[in-house]
Amino acid sequence: MAHESFEDPAVAALLNEHFVAVKVDREERPDVDAVYMEAVQAATGQGGWPMTVFLTPDAEPFYFGTYFPPEPRHGMPSFGQVVEGVRGAWADRREEVGEVAGRIVADLAGRSLAESLPEGDQRPPRPEELAAALMGLTREFDAVHGGFGGAPKFPPSMVVEFLLRHHARTGSAGALEMAEASCAAMARGGIYDQLGGGFARYSVDREWVVPHFEKMLYDNALLCRAYAHLWRATGSDLARRIALETADFMVRELRTEQGGFASALDADSDDGTGRHTEGAYYVWTPGQLRAVLGEKDAEFAATYFGVTEDGTFEEGASVLQLPDTGDLVDAERVASVKERLLAARAERPRPGRDDKIVASWNGLAVAALAETGAFFDRPDLVQAATDAADLLVRVHMDWQARLHRTSRDGAAGTHTGVLEDYADVAEGFLTLASVTGEGVWVEFAGFFLDTVLVQFAAPDGTLYDTAADAERLIRRPQDPTDNATPSGWTAAAGALLSYAALTGSALHRDAAERALGVVTALGGRAPRFIGWGLAVAEAALDGPREVAVVGPSDAPATRALHRAALLGTAPGAVVALGAPGEDTAEVPLLRARPLVDGEPAAYVCRHFTCERPTTDPEELAERLRP
């Protein structure tokens, strides 16, 4: 609509004469998007973007839709006709319009999430309820192509995390099979950039062949971590490669001068003719392969990457994939081909980059890069995570420990953080603390989680998406279900649970368990859409297990114990690292944990009640298996 209608001079003149036109960036204002999307869905039975909403001067909606074409089409009015119709209604029937808007707002105000949940059932799911969620996922699993549901098909990052944790706790072969099959299908499909690493937003088909080529930070952060966790569970070489390539993509393509991570790369770019075309940067024809590689290597590459004369995309062009041919043979030749194609692609006009830094998405990136760096001995990735965390503190956090949603070029934006910002940044900081042993990140996470309890929590234990002192909208949004990222509600539950494990705070543990009541209510009914909540519930059921590793930071024995702790597959493992005699104010789990016979030691605890400490990494690893 931006190109078809908003840039049309006649439509623009009509809008400017009779309306105040507001274009909302839903990445900067997810709260505004949420409340009006709820209105659209309530009125029309469906939603989607672009979203078109007409409001009174009091911001009350009275007419909505999604896409309107530039000309009447298939029974749909043109956008110009819609604008004329709304203008006429406002001029001639304003009282009637006001009544409609009032009824819509009253209806939205009367919708209470708390009332729709089972009364008094504010407890984490029991084992049988998590098993029921797994059965629900099994029914929706695509056993042929991996993933869940049909086209368009989105990466099931949060569901994969649940499946891996459920397998770790129960040994369920089915859970692991669904996780492995989904991850393998995505890694081999066109949704994954086979040359440069990183994932596109979604696949337009159920086979993962043709993506919507936009690359989002949040997808890549979530998937990087999921593949790293899959490697931890299985030792899969494919999972290791994808985790590292995705991490390297984020650092190479999305990292900004200030140390944070940009939001996205565009889907389209100049196709060489002056037109901006989706996928132009990424797709290949056989002729283009020949021009770069020569006849023999082009033939090899076409087989390896699934490039055909007819094309798998448009006009004879193909999206690169990895057809399952047993991972063709000659690794040296594959590396040479990829290097030359990547160099040739770098000469093409590049997709644009949205340099906006979003707090929550950077929190997800901090967690992913910290763990991937620790798992695979890549200190450069841990440093990238630390730099991004530092930016969030320096630029996004104010003197009251309140977060700004966005920044650009080192300057904070004007919009205040929403629940997912506080939750995901806290999650990232807690993960970074477990990897680096720097307790200051736990302290910062505590500031943010205290804000969650004060500003976002309702007396009944439910959580709102906006702070109590945020700009007042027609309705205060409250959504526990995952979208493209974990819901702020269940992300907060996870961070609260981990923080309680490190500090012993009953206040934070109780808040986490109350927040997980929504997973009990929804997990069996809609498991695909509350995957992160199910993953957090697995951690709660496992303890969580508090692991304190104590020893000099430069001692090989300390590093061996720390690595064993980080690689433990217990779904509730939360790791703290510290040297004996250090000030442990930020991490009470480390208090009174001495060395054992002068040797570094690890303590595995539940609710701060600990087993006998061990100095043996293999014994520690065994204790951290469910």
Stockholm file with secondary structure:
# STOCKHOLM 1.0

chainA/1-626         MAHESFEDPAVAALLNEHFVAVKVDREERPDVDAVYMEAVQAATGQGGWPMTVFLTPDAEPFYFGTYFPPEPRHGMPSFGQVVEGVRGAWADRREEVGEVAGRIVADLAGRSLAESLPEGDQRPPRPEELAAALMGLTREFDAVHGGFGGAPKFPPSMVVEFLLRHHARTGSAGALEMAEASCAAMARGGIYDQLGGGFARYSVDREWVVPHFEKMLYDNALLCRAYAHLWRATGSDLARRIALETADFMVRELRTEQGGFASALDADSDDGTGRHTEGAYYVWTPGQLRAVLGEKDAEFAATYFGVTEDGTFEEGASVLQLPDTGDLVDAERVASVKERLLAARAERPRPGRDDKIVASWNGLAVAALAETGAFFDRPDLVQAATDAADLLVRVHMDWQARLHRTSRDGAAGTHTGVLEDYADVAEGFLTLASVTGEGVWVEFAGFFLDTVLVQFAAPDGTLYDTAADAERLIRRPQDPTDNATPSGWTAAAGALLSYAALTGSALHRDAAERALGVVTALGGRAPRFIGWGLAVAEAALDGPREVAVVGPSDAPATRALHRAALLGTAPGAVVALGAPGEDTAEVPLLRARPLVDGEPAAYVCRHFTCERPTTDPEELAERLRP
#=GR chainA/1-626 SS CIIIIITCHHHHHHHHHHCCCCCCCTTTCHHHHHHHHHHHHHHHSCCCSSCEEEECTTSCEEEEESCCCSSCBTTBCCHHHHHHHHHHHHHHCHHHHHHHHHHHHHHHHTCCHHHHSCTTCCSCCCHHHHHHHHHHHHHHBCTTTSSBSSSSBCCCHHHHHHHHHHHHHHCCHHHHHHHHHHHHHHHHSTTBCTTTCCBCSEESSTTSCSEECCEEHHHHHHHHHHHHHHHHHHCCHHHHHHHHHHHHHIIIIIBCTTSCBCSEECSEEECSSSCEEETTTTCBCHHHHHHHHCHHHHHHHHHHHTCCSSCSSSTTCBCCCCCCSSSCSCHHHHHHHHHHHHHHHTTSCCCCEECCEEHHHHHHHHHHHHHHHHHTTCHHHHHHHHHHHHHIIIIIBCTTSCBBSEEETTEECSSBCCHHHHHHHHHHHHHHHHHHCCTHHHHHHHHHHHHIIIIIBCTTSCBCSSCTTSCCCSSCCCCCSCSSSCCHHHHHHHHHHHHHHHHCCHHHHHHHHHHTHHHHHHTTTCGGGCHHHHHHHHHHHHCCEEEEEESCTTCHHHHHHHHHHHTCCCTTEEEEEECTTCCCTTCGGGTTCCCBTTBCEEEEEETTEECCCBCCHHHHHHHTCC
#=GC SS_cons         CIIIIITCHHHHHHHHHHCCCCCCCTTTCHHHHHHHHHHHHHHHSCCCSSCEEEECTTSCEEEEESCCCSSCBTTBCCHHHHHHHHHHHHHHCHHHHHHHHHHHHHHHHTCCHHHHSCTTCCSCCCHHHHHHHHHHHHHHBCTTTSSBSSSSBCCCHHHHHHHHHHHHHHCCHHHHHHHHHHHHHHHHSTTBCTTTCCBCSEESSTTSCSEECCEEHHHHHHHHHHHHHHHHHHCCHHHHHHHHHHHHHIIIIIBCTTSCBCSEECSEEECSSSCEEETTTTCBCHHHHHHHHCHHHHHHHHHHHTCCSSCSSSTTCBCCCCCCSSSCSCHHHHHHHHHHHHHHHTTSCCCCEECCEEHHHHHHHHHHHHHHHHHTTCHHHHHHHHHHHHHIIIIIBCTTSCBBSEEETTEECSSBCCHHHHHHHHHHHHHHHHHHCCTHHHHHHHHHHHHIIIIIBCTTSCBCSSCTTSCCCSSCCCCCSCSSSCCHHHHHHHHHHHHHHHHCCHHHHHHHHHHTHHHHHHTTTCGGGCHHHHHHHHHHHHCCEEEEEESCTTCHHHHHHHHHHHTCCCTTEEEEEECTTCCCTTCGGGTTCCCBTTBCEEEEEETTEECCCBCCHHHHHHHTCC
//
